[in-house]
Amino acid sequence: MTETYRAPDALSVGHAHLRVSDLERSVAFYQKVLGLEVQARYGTEAAFMSAGGYHHHLGLNTWDSLNGGPPAKGSTGLYHVAYLYPSRQELARAVAHVLACGVTLTGASDHGVSVAVYFDDPDGNGIELYYDRPREEWVRTADGALQIVSARIDLDALLAEA
């Protein structure tokens, strides 16, 4: 390969597809906790879910994972699926709902460019809920690189915006 390829500026991640051990448990979790709706099913083995009627933001399947265990710590694979919220207030509403569902957060960070909270689904798949600050607020270093950090957030202040 001799040419350098640059992805188009409008590129976005369309969906994630997860292996789960129990399809119905996972569908119920994503419906209850994230408010996603089932758009389609492949029998008892797969479901496709989204917000706003999109064909799917999330695919769930048991094709190779029915009754399986979570991935071993220290192994490669998916770290988390991130869901981008349109505003800090919408993120706050979502986080308040997650906590009301009894889900335990595994982390919360201010990354400078975004604010994020983290938790796991029933199979141990990581989930990030976040919102991006406006691009004009993103801090860059002298050479133009983004300055991405992991600072503590005041979770109570975020939840007060719900």
Order of alpha helices (4+ residues) and beta strands (2+ residues): beta-alpha-beta-beta-beta-beta-alpha-beta-beta-beta-alpha
